[in-house]
Amino acid sequence: MRITAVREMSVPLEGNVANALVSFAEHDVSLVALHTDVIRNGKPVTGYAFDSIGRFAQGGILRDRMIPRLLAAPPDSLLDASGECFDPQKVLQTILRNEKPGGHGDRAAAAGAIELAVWDLNAKLFDEPAHVTIARRYGRRGKTEGVDVYAAGGYYYAEDSTQRIADEFNAYREQGFDAFKMKIGGASLEQDLARIEAALGVAGEGQRLAVDANGRFDLDTALAYAQAIAPYDLRWYEEIGDPLDFDLNRQVAEAYTGRIATGENLFSLPDVKNLTRFGGMRAGLDVFQMDAGLAYGLTEYARMIELIESHGFDRAQAYPHGGHLINLHIAVGLELGGCEAYPGVFQPFGGYATGCGVGGGLVRPTSAAGFGLEEKDGLRPWLARLAA
C-alpha cells in the first residue's frame, strides 16, 4: 500500500467580510489530496484535507518542499506497525525532514493540511467516520452524542448596522444554533457595545454570546473593553491582544472575572506551553482554541491537549478554532469541550454538511467515512478537480 500522488490547490474563500484587523476578501485555503493504490468501487481511495480558515494558502511550501519529500519516501516507511493504514506521525516526520526548529506559521499550516489528509485517508480505509478513527487511536470513547457548538459570525461589513447582526444571528437560530460569537474592535467601543446589545437581543443571555477582538487591543484598550463588557456576563472574551503577548493575556485575566479564550494563532507545542506557564489561563474557566489545521495537524494538536492537561487544565476547556467539519470530528473523537461553526461565512469550507445534526446546543457528524468533506455541496466540485 502506498501513496501514488499528492495534489494541492489554492481555493479562494467566498464573501467579503472583515474582523478588527483583516479583510478576508483576498484569503485562500490550501486543499490537499493523497491518492493511493488501494482501489474501491473502481477508484483509488483518496484522503482530503485543508489547512483551516483565516490564513493564506501555502502552495509554494507544499509543492517545493513537503510533497516531494513525501513522494520520495519508501512506501513502507509511511505505514503503521500493522501495515493496514498510514501513520500520521511518520508522515509528519517525513514532510518536516531538514526543517529547523522554530519558524512556525505557514509551514505549520502546510504540514497540517497533509497530516490531516492522512486521517481522512485512514478513516476511509477502515470505512468509518474520522472521529471513530481518532477516538480509537487516542484511547477515547468519543462524544458520539455530539459536542457543544456555537455559530461564529458578526463580522464587519461595508454596509453594517445593529439590525444586520441581529438578522444574521436570527438566521443561525433558525438553523438550530442557540449560541453565537461576534467580532469587536473594528469600531468604537460605543458602537461595539450597541452591536453586542443587538446580538444579545437574539442570544437572550450573555452566556450564549462570545466576543472576539482578533488580537487587536493593546493593554489599555483591552482593559477598557473588559470593564465595559463585564456587566453582560458574556460567554468569553477572545484573543484580546497579540497572540504571543502572554503577559497582556495574564493582566487581563487578573482584571476580568469572566472567561477569556485564546490559542488559535499558536502553531506549536512550545507556544502552548508558554501560554499555560505565562498567559494567566485559569483552570476550569478559560478556553484554549488551538487549531490542528494551522498547527502541524492532529499529531501535534493531541500533544497540545495532553500538555494542557498536565498543567491542570481539562480537555473540556478546548474548543478548536475553524468552524468546519475537520475540527468537528476532532472535537468528537478527542472528547473536547466543543467547537465553533461558520454556517454563513468562509464558504466552501465553513460550516457543516447538511446531514450533520444541529440542535439542543449540540452538533453531531454524519456517518460518512472520513471527514465527510464530500458531503459539502460547495466543496465537492473542488475535490473533484483534485481527483481528476
GIPEVEN-V84248 format. One record per backbone hydrogen bond with DSSP energy under -1.0 kcal/mol. NH is the residue of the N-H (numbers start at 1). CO is the residue of the C=O. Records with the same first field share a line. If there is no record, write none. Layout:
BEGIN
NH: CO  CO
END
This chain:
BEGIN
4: 35
5: 35
7: 33
9: 31
11: 29
13: 27
14: 347
18: 156
19: 22
24: 17
27: 24
29: 11
31: 9
32: 49
33: 7
34: 47
35: 5
36: 45
37: 2
40: 43
43: 40
45: 38
47: 34
49: 32
51: 30
62: 58
63: 59
64: 60
65: 61
66: 61
67: 62
69: 65
70: 66
71: 67
72: 68
77: 74
78: 75
79: 76
80: 85
83: 80
87: 78
91: 87
92: 88
93: 89
94: 90
95: 91
96: 92
97: 94
99: 96
109: 105
110: 106
111: 107
112: 108
113: 109
114: 110
115: 111
116: 112
117: 113
118: 114
120: 116
121: 117
122: 118
123: 119
124: 120
125: 121
126: 122
128: 123
130: 370
132: 129
133: 129
134: 130
135: 131
136: 132
137: 133
138: 134
139: 136
140: 135
143: 332
144: 142
146: 143
147: 363
149: 361
150: 339
151: 179
152: 341
153: 181
156: 18
165: 161
166: 162
167: 163
168: 164
169: 165
170: 166
171: 167
172: 168
173: 169
174: 170
176: 173
177: 172
180: 208
181: 151
182: 210
183: 154
184: 212
192: 188
193: 189
194: 190
195: 191
196: 192
197: 193
198: 194
199: 195
200: 196
201: 197
202: 199
203: 199
204: 200
208: 205
209: 206
210: 180
211: 236
212: 182
213: 238
215: 239
216: 213
217: 240
222: 218
223: 219
224: 220
225: 221
226: 222
227: 223
228: 224
229: 225
230: 226
232: 229
233: 230
235: 206  209
237: 259
238: 211
239: 261
245: 242
246: 244
249: 245
250: 246
251: 247
252: 248
253: 249
254: 250
255: 251
256: 252
261: 237
262: 287
266: 263
272: 268
273: 269
274: 270
275: 271
276: 272
277: 273
278: 274
279: 275
285: 282
286: 282
287: 260
288: 317
289: 262
294: 291
295: 292
296: 108
297: 292
301: 297
302: 298
303: 299
304: 300
305: 301
306: 302
307: 303
308: 304
309: 305
310: 306
312: 309
313: 308
317: 314
318: 315
319: 288
321: 289
328: 324
329: 325
330: 326
331: 327
332: 328
333: 329
334: 330
336: 331
337: 315  318
338: 318
339: 148
341: 150
342: 323
349: 346
350: 346
351: 323
356: 353
357: 364
359: 362
362: 359
363: 147
364: 357
370: 128
375: 372
376: 373
380: 376
383: 379
384: 380
385: 381
386: 382
387: 383
388: 384
END
